[in-house]
Amino acid sequence: MHKHRKISEKSLENLRPFGTLPPEEQKEIARLGGIASGEKRRYMADLRSAMIEQLAGVQLAEETRAEYRAAIVRYVREERKKQKRRRVRN
């Protein structure tokens, strides 16, 4: 279990709301967050593949990876069609 640390008042005084930061700083923070998010997503995908490989073997892992890719492609196509329909209606 995690022990909750007590946050000091001085620490809270150093925090600044995101909306009050200059646009350049907001953009940089968002960019770094996107990079970290991508790294975490890739790490989790690799971990998932490694677990599948350990549990079911390499062949099933490759099949599963192909199924994920196919599902993502299908989803992207469907979303693009929905966006086109919305544009036509508007």
MOPAC internal coordinates of N, CA, C and O (Angstrom, degrees):
PM7 1SCF
backbone

  N    0.0000 0     0.00 0     0.00 0    0    0    0
  C    1.4369 1     0.00 0     0.00 0    1    0    0
  C    1.5213 1   110.07 1     0.00 0    2    1    0
  O    1.2310 1   121.51 1   -32.20 1    3    2    1
  N    1.2972 1   114.71 1   147.80 1    3    2    1
  C    1.4546 1   120.44 1   178.98 1    5    3    2
  C    1.5212 1   109.40 1   -85.47 1    6    5    3
  O    1.2310 1   121.36 1   -42.86 1    7    6    5
  N    1.3106 1   115.00 1   137.14 1    7    6    5
  C    1.4579 1   119.55 1   173.45 1    9    7    6
  C    1.5199 1   107.33 1   -91.32 1   10    9    7
  O    1.2310 1   120.96 1   -48.15 1   11   10    9
  N    1.2820 1   115.77 1   131.85 1   11   10    9
  C    1.4631 1   119.96 1   179.90 1   13   11   10
  C    1.5188 1   109.54 1   -81.89 1   14   13   11
  O    1.2310 1   121.48 1   -52.53 1   15   14   13
  N    1.3235 1   114.77 1   127.47 1   15   14   13
  C    1.4524 1   119.56 1   177.17 1   17   15   14
  C    1.5095 1   108.95 1   -86.33 1   18   17   15
  O    1.2310 1   121.60 1   -32.88 1   19   18   17
  N    1.2754 1   114.54 1   147.12 1   19   18   17
  C    1.4587 1   119.62 1   175.25 1   21   19   18
  C    1.5283 1   108.00 1   -81.98 1   22   21   19
  O    1.2310 1   120.06 1   -50.43 1   23   22   21
  N    1.3037 1   117.50 1   129.57 1   23   22   21
  C    1.4627 1   122.45 1  -178.33 1   25   23   22
  C    1.5207 1   108.39 1   -89.95 1   26   25   23
  O    1.2310 1   121.09 1   -51.34 1   27   26   25
  N    1.3088 1   115.53 1   128.66 1   27   26   25
  C    1.4616 1   119.66 1  -178.50 1   29   27   26
  C    1.5264 1   110.48 1   -77.06 1   30   29   27
  O    1.2310 1   121.59 1   -22.54 1   31   30   29
  N    1.2994 1   114.57 1   157.46 1   31   30   29
  C    1.4646 1   120.70 1   179.15 1   33   31   30
  C    1.5240 1   111.06 1   -64.45 1   34   33   31
  O    1.2310 1   120.20 1   144.63 1   35   34   33
  N    1.3466 1   117.22 1   -35.37 1   35   34   33
  C    1.4637 1   120.05 1   179.37 1   37   35   34
  C    1.5211 1   111.00 1   -62.28 1   38   37   35
  O    1.2310 1   120.58 1   141.24 1   39   38   37
  N    1.3413 1   116.49 1   -38.76 1   39   38   37
  C    1.4678 1   119.89 1   178.66 1   41   39   38
  C    1.5184 1   110.64 1   -62.97 1   42   41   39
  O    1.2310 1   120.60 1   138.65 1   43   42   41
  N    1.3052 1   116.46 1   -41.35 1   43   42   41
  C    1.4611 1   120.33 1  -179.34 1   45   43   42
  C    1.5221 1   111.70 1   -66.98 1   46   45   43
  O    1.2310 1   120.31 1   148.53 1   47   46   45
  N    1.3208 1   117.01 1   -31.47 1   47   46   45
  C    1.4631 1   120.42 1   179.36 1   49   47   46
  C    1.5272 1   111.59 1   -68.13 1   50   49   47
  O    1.2310 1   120.06 1   152.89 1   51   50   49
  N    1.3221 1   117.50 1   -27.11 1   51   50   49
  C    1.4622 1   121.45 1  -179.53 1   53   51   50
  C    1.5240 1   113.55 1   -77.13 1   54   53   51
  O    1.2310 1   120.06 1   163.57 1   55   54   53
  N    1.3240 1   117.49 1   -16.43 1   55   54   53
  C    1.4638 1   120.53 1  -179.00 1   57   55   54
  C    1.5200 1   110.61 1   -73.78 1   58   57   55
  O    1.2310 1   121.55 1   -37.94 1   59   58   57
  N    1.3431 1   114.63 1   142.06 1   59   58   57
  C    1.4693 1   120.14 1   176.39 1   61   59   58
  C    1.5180 1   108.34 1  -125.66 1   62   61   59
  O    1.2310 1   119.65 1   -43.85 1   63   62   61
  N    1.3271 1   118.28 1   136.15 1   63   62   61
  C    1.4611 1   119.99 1   176.90 1   65   63   62
  C    1.5349 1   110.65 1   -60.39 1   66   65   63
  O    1.2310 1   120.92 1   -38.08 1   67   66   65
  N    1.3240 1   115.84 1   141.92 1   67   66   65
  C    1.4599 1   121.19 1  -176.94 1   69   67   66
  C    1.5288 1   111.56 1   -57.98 1   70   69   67
  O    1.2310 1   120.46 1   141.78 1   71   70   69
  N    1.3020 1   116.73 1   -38.22 1   71   70   69
  C    1.4629 1   121.18 1  -177.74 1   73   71   70
  C    1.5181 1   114.31 1   -67.14 1   74   73   71
  O    1.2310 1   120.32 1   161.88 1   75   74   73
  N    1.3211 1   116.99 1   -18.12 1   75   74   73
  C    1.4617 1   119.52 1  -179.24 1   77   75   74
  C    1.5283 1   112.33 1   -90.85 1   78   77   75
  O    1.2310 1   119.95 1   173.10 1   79   78   77
  N    1.3163 1   117.70 1    -6.90 1   79   78   77
  C    1.4636 1   121.09 1   179.56 1   81   79   78
  C    1.5257 1   110.01 1   -76.14 1   82   81   79
  O    1.2310 1   119.93 1   -27.45 1   83   82   81
  N    1.3281 1   117.74 1   152.55 1   83   82   81
  C    1.4628 1   120.06 1   176.20 1   85   83   82
  C    1.5414 1   110.31 1   -64.09 1   86   85   83
  O    1.2310 1   119.91 1   -28.48 1   87   86   85
  N    1.3283 1   117.78 1   151.52 1   87   86   85
  C    1.4690 1   121.10 1  -177.37 1   89   87   86
  C    1.5341 1   113.68 1   -54.75 1   90   89   87
  O    1.2310 1   120.30 1   142.83 1   91   90   89
  N    1.3290 1   117.04 1   -37.17 1   91   90   89
  C    1.4676 1   119.16 1  -179.58 1   93   91   90
  C    1.5257 1   110.74 1   -64.63 1   94   93   91
  O    1.2310 1   120.83 1   138.68 1   95   94   93
  N    1.3177 1   116.01 1   -41.32 1   95   94   93
  C    1.4637 1   120.06 1  -179.79 1   97   95   94
  C    1.5300 1   110.67 1   -69.31 1   98   97   95
  O    1.2310 1   120.26 1   141.30 1   99   98   97
  N    1.3306 1   117.11 1   -38.70 1   99   98   97
  C    1.4610 1   120.79 1   176.13 1  101   99   98
  C    1.5213 1   110.38 1   -60.38 1  102  101   99
  O    1.2310 1   120.98 1   135.54 1  103  102  101
  N    1.3312 1   115.73 1   -44.46 1  103  102  101
  C    1.4630 1   120.84 1  -179.39 1  105  103  102
  C    1.5196 1   111.17 1   -62.26 1  106  105  103
  O    1.2310 1   120.41 1   137.47 1  107  106  105
  N    1.3291 1   116.83 1   -42.53 1  107  106  105
  C    1.4652 1   121.45 1  -179.88 1  109  107  106
  C    1.5277 1   111.29 1   -65.22 1  110  109  107
  O    1.2310 1   120.36 1   136.54 1  111  110  109
  N    1.3244 1   116.91 1   -43.46 1  111  110  109
  C    1.4622 1   120.66 1   178.72 1  113  111  110
  C    1.5253 1   109.92 1   -63.67 1  114  113  111
  O    1.2310 1   120.13 1   137.09 1  115  114  113
  N    1.3260 1   117.35 1   -42.91 1  115  114  113
  C    1.4600 1   121.15 1   179.03 1  117  115  114
  C    1.5261 1   111.27 1   -64.20 1  118  117  115
  O    1.2310 1   120.26 1   140.51 1  119  118  117
  N    1.3352 1   117.10 1   -39.49 1  119  118  117
  C    1.4624 1   121.25 1   178.79 1  121  119  118
  C    1.5226 1   110.60 1   -63.36 1  122  121  119
  O    1.2310 1   120.67 1   133.57 1  123  122  121
  N    1.3331 1   116.33 1   -46.43 1  123  122  121
  C    1.4648 1   120.37 1   179.62 1  125  123  122
  C    1.5309 1   110.95 1   -63.75 1  126  125  123
  O    1.2310 1   120.81 1   142.79 1  127  126  125
  N    1.3335 1   116.06 1   -37.21 1  127  126  125
  C    1.4614 1   119.85 1   177.19 1  129  127  126
  C    1.5212 1   111.36 1   -64.83 1  130  129  127
  O    1.2310 1   120.44 1   140.74 1  131  130  129
  N    1.3299 1   116.77 1   -39.26 1  131  130  129
  C    1.4657 1   120.52 1   177.98 1  133  131  130
  C    1.5157 1   111.90 1   -65.35 1  134  133  131
  O    1.2310 1   120.58 1   140.27 1  135  134  133
  N    1.3235 1   116.50 1   -39.73 1  135  134  133
  C    1.4639 1   120.76 1   178.37 1  137  135  134
  C    1.5289 1   109.72 1   -64.07 1  138  137  135
  O    1.2310 1   120.43 1   133.53 1  139  138  137
  N    1.3265 1   116.78 1   -46.47 1  139  138  137
  C    1.4655 1   120.88 1   179.73 1  141  139  138
  C    1.5249 1   110.85 1   -63.09 1  142  141  139
  O    1.2310 1   120.58 1   141.81 1  143  142  141
  N    1.3288 1   116.50 1   -38.19 1  143  142  141
  C    1.4561 1   120.98 1   178.78 1  145  143  142
  C    1.5284 1   110.97 1   -63.17 1  146  145  143
  O    1.2310 1   120.56 1   136.36 1  147  146  145
  N    1.3212 1   116.53 1   -43.64 1  147  146  145
  C    1.4591 1   120.80 1   178.50 1  149  147  146
  C    1.5109 1   112.15 1   -63.37 1  150  149  147
  O    1.2310 1   120.51 1   139.36 1  151  150  149
  N    1.3327 1   116.63 1   -40.64 1  151  150  149
  C    1.4663 1   120.40 1   178.06 1  153  151  150
  C    1.5213 1   110.49 1   -62.88 1  154  153  151
  O    1.2310 1   120.28 1   136.19 1  155  154  153
  N    1.3112 1   117.06 1   -43.81 1  155  154  153
  C    1.4657 1   121.61 1  -179.88 1  157  155  154
  C    1.5181 1   110.23 1   -65.00 1  158  157  155
  O    1.2310 1   120.29 1   138.00 1  159  158  157
  N    1.3369 1   117.06 1   -42.00 1  159  158  157
  C    1.4649 1   121.02 1   179.99 1  161  159  158
  C    1.5270 1   110.91 1   -62.37 1  162  161  159
  O    1.2310 1   120.60 1   136.09 1  163  162  161
  N    1.3511 1   116.45 1   -43.91 1  163  162  161
  C    1.4641 1   119.94 1   178.02 1  165  163  162
  C    1.5223 1   111.37 1   -64.85 1  166  165  163
  O    1.2310 1   120.68 1   139.72 1  167  166  165
  N    1.3313 1   116.31 1   -40.28 1  167  166  165
  C    1.4606 1   120.68 1   178.61 1  169  167  166
  C    1.5273 1   110.29 1   -60.78 1  170  169  167
  O    1.2310 1   120.52 1   133.81 1  171  170  169
  N    1.3337 1   116.60 1   -46.19 1  171  170  169
  C    1.4658 1   120.11 1  -179.19 1  173  171  170
  C    1.5209 1   111.62 1   -65.17 1  174  173  171
  O    1.2310 1   119.88 1   142.26 1  175  174  173
  N    1.3354 1   117.83 1   -37.74 1  175  174  173
  C    1.4658 1   121.17 1   177.67 1  177  175  174
  C    1.5220 1   110.26 1   -64.69 1  178  177  175
  O    1.2310 1   120.27 1   137.04 1  179  178  177
  N    1.3221 1   117.08 1   -42.96 1  179  178  177
  C    1.4671 1   120.39 1   177.75 1  181  179  178
  C    1.5223 1   110.98 1   -64.38 1  182  181  179
  O    1.2310 1   120.47 1   138.72 1  183  182  181
  N    1.3160 1   116.70 1   -41.28 1  183  182  181
  C    1.4589 1   120.75 1   178.64 1  185  183  182
  C    1.5279 1   110.53 1   -62.92 1  186  185  183
  O    1.2310 1   120.59 1   136.66 1  187  186  185
  N    1.3259 1   116.47 1   -43.34 1  187  186  185
  C    1.4615 1   121.20 1   178.76 1  189  187  186
  C    1.5254 1   110.23 1   -60.94 1  190  189  187
  O    1.2310 1   120.62 1   134.55 1  191  190  189
  N    1.3260 1   116.42 1   -45.45 1  191  190  189
  C    1.4679 1   120.23 1   179.00 1  193  191  190
  C    1.5261 1   111.08 1   -62.81 1  194  193  191
  O    1.2310 1   120.27 1   139.02 1  195  194  193
  N    1.3259 1   117.09 1   -40.98 1  195  194  193
  C    1.4644 1   120.41 1   179.56 1  197  195  194
  C    1.5265 1   110.82 1   -63.79 1  198  197  195
  O    1.2310 1   120.46 1   140.11 1  199  198  197
  N    1.3188 1   116.72 1   -39.89 1  199  198  197
  C    1.4647 1   119.67 1   179.24 1  201  199  198
  C    1.5243 1   110.73 1   -66.34 1  202  201  199
  O    1.2310 1   120.36 1   138.51 1  203  202  201
  N    1.3216 1   116.93 1   -41.49 1  203  202  201
  C    1.4657 1   120.06 1   178.09 1  205  203  202
  C    1.5153 1   110.32 1   -63.24 1  206  205  203
  O    1.2310 1   120.76 1   136.51 1  207  206  205
  N    1.3312 1   116.15 1   -43.49 1  207  206  205
  C    1.4636 1   120.20 1   179.29 1  209  207  206
  C    1.5222 1   110.82 1   -60.31 1  210  209  207
  O    1.2310 1   120.09 1   138.53 1  211  210  209
  N    1.3160 1   117.44 1   -41.47 1  211  210  209
  C    1.4580 1   120.62 1  -179.99 1  213  211  210
  C    1.5130 1   111.69 1   -68.09 1  214  213  211
  O    1.2310 1   120.49 1   140.78 1  215  214  213
  N    1.3160 1   116.66 1   -39.22 1  215  214  213
  C    1.4569 1   120.09 1  -175.61 1  217  215  214
  C    1.5227 1   113.47 1   -81.43 1  218  217  215
  O    1.2310 1   120.17 1   142.18 1  219  218  217
  N    1.3180 1   117.29 1   -37.82 1  219  218  217
  C    1.4596 1   119.31 1  -170.45 1  221  219  218
  C    1.5150 1   113.90 1  -123.56 1  222  221  219
  O    1.2310 1   119.79 1   172.62 1  223  222  221
  N    1.2924 1   118.01 1    -7.38 1  223  222  221
  C    1.4511 1   119.17 1  -179.86 1  225  223  222
  C    1.5116 1   112.22 1   101.21 1  226  225  223
  O    1.2310 1   121.01 1   -19.14 1  227  226  225
  N    1.3185 1   115.68 1   160.86 1  227  226  225
  C    1.4583 1   123.20 1  -174.52 1  229  227  226
  C    1.5204 1   112.05 1   -64.46 1  230  229  227
  O    1.2310 1   120.20 1   140.30 1  231  230  229
  N    1.3313 1   117.23 1   -39.70 1  231  230  229
  C    1.4630 1   120.03 1  -176.32 1  233  231  230
  C    1.5222 1   111.40 1   -61.54 1  234  233  231
  O    1.2310 1   120.26 1   134.21 1  235  234  233
  N    1.3263 1   117.10 1   -45.79 1  235  234  233
  C    1.4606 1   120.29 1   179.10 1  237  235  234
  C    1.5262 1   110.85 1   -64.39 1  238  237  235
  O    1.2310 1   120.37 1   142.62 1  239  238  237
  N    1.3245 1   116.90 1   -37.38 1  239  238  237
  C    1.4638 1   120.24 1   178.65 1  241  239  238
  C    1.5219 1   110.51 1   -61.26 1  242  241  239
  O    1.2310 1   119.91 1   136.98 1  243  242  241
  N    1.3364 1   117.77 1   -43.02 1  243  242  241
  C    1.4669 1   120.98 1   178.58 1  245  243  242
  C    1.5246 1   110.84 1   -64.28 1  246  245  243
  O    1.2310 1   120.28 1   138.90 1  247  246  245
  N    1.3294 1   117.07 1   -41.10 1  247  246  245
  C    1.4688 1   120.48 1   178.34 1  249  247  246
  C    1.5286 1   110.29 1   -63.28 1  250  249  247
  O    1.2310 1   120.99 1   136.24 1  251  250  249
  N    1.3227 1   115.72 1   -43.76 1  251  250  249
  C    1.4586 1   119.94 1  -179.41 1  253  251  250
  C    1.5222 1   110.87 1   -63.51 1  254  253  251
  O    1.2310 1   120.46 1   138.18 1  255  254  253
  N    1.3266 1   116.73 1   -41.82 1  255  254  253
  C    1.4611 1   121.42 1   178.76 1  257  255  254
  C    1.5314 1   110.00 1   -60.87 1  258  257  255
  O    1.2310 1   120.41 1   137.43 1  259  258  257
  N    1.3329 1   116.82 1   -42.57 1  259  258  257
  C    1.4612 1   120.70 1   178.47 1  261  259  258
  C    1.5319 1   110.63 1   -64.42 1  262  261  259
  O    1.2310 1   120.44 1   140.71 1  263  262  261
  N    1.3275 1   116.77 1   -39.29 1  263  262  261
  C    1.4638 1   120.45 1   178.47 1  265  263  262
  C    1.5346 1   110.68 1   -64.12 1  266  265  263
  O    1.2310 1   120.28 1   138.18 1  267  266  265
  N    1.3354 1   117.06 1   -41.82 1  267  266  265
  C    1.4631 1   120.18 1   177.43 1  269  267  266
  C    1.5244 1   110.36 1   -59.94 1  270  269  267
  O    1.2310 1   120.89 1   133.70 1  271  270  269
  N    1.3164 1   115.91 1   -46.30 1  271  270  269
  C    1.4671 1   119.28 1  -179.72 1  273  271  270
  C    1.5244 1   110.99 1   -60.88 1  274  273  271
  O    1.2310 1   120.49 1   135.53 1  275  274  273
  N    1.3389 1   116.66 1   -44.47 1  275  274  273
  C    1.4625 1   120.28 1  -179.92 1  277  275  274
  C    1.5267 1   110.64 1   -62.79 1  278  277  275
  O    1.2310 1   120.35 1   139.00 1  279  278  277
  N    1.3212 1   116.93 1   -41.00 1  279  278  277
  C    1.4636 1   120.69 1   179.52 1  281  279  278
  C    1.5257 1   110.83 1   -64.52 1  282  281  279
  O    1.2310 1   120.39 1   140.07 1  283  282  281
  N    1.3156 1   116.86 1   -39.93 1  283  282  281
  C    1.4688 1   120.51 1   178.95 1  285  283  282
  C    1.5184 1   110.30 1   -65.25 1  286  285  283
  O    1.2310 1   120.21 1   136.69 1  287  286  285
  N    1.3222 1   117.21 1   -43.31 1  287  286  285
  C    1.4661 1   120.90 1   178.56 1  289  287  286
  C    1.5220 1   110.35 1   -61.02 1  290  289  287
  O    1.2310 1   120.37 1   136.26 1  291  290  289
  N    1.3524 1   116.90 1   -43.74 1  291  290  289
  C    1.4680 1   120.59 1   178.31 1  293  291  290
  C    1.5233 1   110.57 1   -60.56 1  294  293  291
  O    1.2310 1   120.75 1   134.22 1  295  294  293
  N    1.3220 1   116.17 1   -45.78 1  295  294  293
  C    1.4588 1   120.79 1  -178.78 1  297  295  294
  C    1.5201 1   111.21 1   -60.99 1  298  297  295
  O    1.2310 1   120.12 1   134.50 1  299  298  297
  N    1.3146 1   117.38 1   -45.50 1  299  298  297
  C    1.4639 1   121.39 1  -179.08 1  301  299  298
  C    1.5273 1   109.91 1   -62.50 1  302  301  299
  O    1.2310 1   120.22 1   136.73 1  303  302  301
  N    1.3148 1   117.19 1   -43.27 1  303  302  301
  C    1.4820 1   120.09 1   177.93 1  305  303  302
  C    1.5200 1   111.07 1   -59.57 1  306  305  303
  O    1.2310 1   120.57 1   133.71 1  307  306  305
  N    1.3425 1   116.51 1   -46.29 1  307  306  305
  C    1.4611 1   120.12 1  -179.43 1  309  307  306
  C    1.5244 1   111.59 1   -61.89 1  310  309  307
  O    1.2310 1   120.63 1   137.76 1  311  310  309
  N    1.3363 1   116.40 1   -42.24 1  311  310  309
  C    1.4598 1   119.89 1   179.67 1  313  311  310
  C    1.5262 1   111.35 1   -64.87 1  314  313  311
  O    1.2310 1   120.36 1   140.76 1  315  314  313
  N    1.3151 1   116.91 1   -39.24 1  315  314  313
  C    1.4651 1   119.85 1   178.35 1  317  315  314
  C    1.5197 1   110.88 1   -64.42 1  318  317  315
  O    1.2310 1   120.39 1   140.14 1  319  318  317
  N    1.3441 1   116.87 1   -39.86 1  319  318  317
  C    1.4646 1   120.49 1   177.59 1  321  319  318
  C    1.5217 1   110.15 1   -62.79 1  322  321  319
  O    1.2310 1   120.51 1   137.84 1  323  322  321
  N    1.3454 1   116.64 1   -42.16 1  323  322  321
  C    1.4604 1   120.36 1   178.79 1  325  323  322
  C    1.5209 1   110.84 1   -61.73 1  326  325  323
  O    1.2310 1   120.60 1   137.89 1  327  326  325
  N    1.3388 1   116.45 1   -42.11 1  327  326  325
  C    1.4635 1   120.02 1   179.74 1  329  327  326
  C    1.5134 1   111.16 1   -63.90 1  330  329  327
  O    1.2310 1   120.11 1   139.29 1  331  330  329
  N    1.3499 1   117.40 1   -40.71 1  331  330  329
  C    1.4548 1   119.98 1   177.92 1  333  331  330
  C    1.5165 1   111.24 1   -62.55 1  334  333  331
  O    1.2310 1   120.50 1   138.28 1  335  334  333
  N    1.3421 1   116.65 1   -41.72 1  335  334  333
  C    1.4593 1   120.46 1   178.72 1  337  335  334
  C    1.5250 1   111.38 1   -62.21 1  338  337  335
  O    1.2310 1   120.92 1   139.44 1  339  338  337
  N    1.3274 1   115.85 1   -40.56 1  339  338  337
  C    1.4621 1   119.85 1   179.06 1  341  339  338
  C    1.5207 1   110.89 1   -64.19 1  342  341  339
  O    1.2310 1   120.45 1   139.17 1  343  342  341
  N    1.3257 1   116.75 1   -40.83 1  343  342  341
  C    1.4741 1   121.18 1   179.53 1  345  343  342
  C    1.5162 1   110.78 1   -63.87 1  346  345  343
  O    1.2310 1   120.73 1   138.90 1  347  346  345
  N    1.3266 1   116.21 1   -41.10 1  347  346  345
  C    1.4695 1   120.44 1  -178.84 1  349  347  346
  C    1.5182 1   109.98 1   -65.44 1  350  349  347
  O    1.2310 1   119.69 1   139.67 1  351  350  349
  N    1.3250 1   118.20 1   -40.33 1  351  350  349
  C    1.4658 1   122.27 1   179.77 1  353  351  350
  C    1.5235 1   112.24 1   -65.77 1  354  353  351
  O    1.2310 1   121.02 1   143.37 1  355  354  353
  N    1.3137 1   115.65 1   -36.63 1  355  354  353
  C    1.4662 1   119.55 1  -177.11 1  357  355  354
  C    1.4786 1   107.73 1   -83.10 1  358  357  355
  O    1.2310 1   120.10 1   180.00 1  359  358  357

